[in-house]
């Protein structure tokens, strides 16, 4: 049995967090995976996994080996992808991290459209609102919606992104239209706790700097979709991603306010680790997303589904 096969088995077990889960995922027996990992440990002369009937953990050597082995396997797969690409046969699996907001919104249809157009590439999508460690957790790439900070990752901008402060017509009739950000301190607001600002909402100040206002209200929720529904129901003002707010604004269910105080500069990005060779399957996916967003701008994406 070759070392690469044992190495893949070890990586599968680590990423599935157990032998049974890995066996179910890849369609091999638990006993066979256990045999491969034991042979790998014997070959290395080091214990990689701590095993008990109820617990599973990596040893220090296991952590080190997993990081390096993952890089080696990705390079091997990338080489195979390049050969397939040269023959017009791109296939494989892409392990993708994306925010729930992206998948739940109309722009999430980009993932479905890609899967339909490239049936030989499997999208393994993990929806999580946290920023995963791509290298440590074995992801090929991630979609991130934010102002991108300095990073060791490579980023490709897919689309611009901004937020809208909105409220229902009924709420605005009751409280009036805020004339400046400070007015929000005196009206009910819905806080999306997934947002980086929490209850301290930022706006462009009178002199072009950034100013914040502390808000409160009847609901705090870790979902922009739930915040949108609460705003439509008239519970309060809320800040929403433009691609989530657009359909309700167009239909008159929400009214945007203080648009002249919006902060700009955010975006939707495809990010992936620095590698000497970007796998062909990832390059094909990123190129597809770039073209998809050109045809379906964020505020118009609802028309594509």
Secondary structure, DSSP 8 states (H G I E B T S, - for coil): --HHHHHHHHHHHHHHTSHHHHHHHHT--HHHHHHHHHHHHHHHTS--EEE-SS-EEE-HHHHHHHHHHHHHHHHHHHHHHHHHHHTT---EEEEEEE-HHHHHSGGGHHHHHHHHH-TTEEEEEEE-SS---TTTTT-SEEEEEE---S-SEEEEEEEEE-EEEEE-HHHHHHH---SSGGGGGGS-EEEETTSTTTTEEEEE-TTSSEEEEE---SEEES-HHHHHHHHHTTS-EEEEEHHHHHHHHHHTSSEEE-GGG----EEEEEEEE--SS--HHHHHHHHHHHHHHHHS-GGGGGGG-
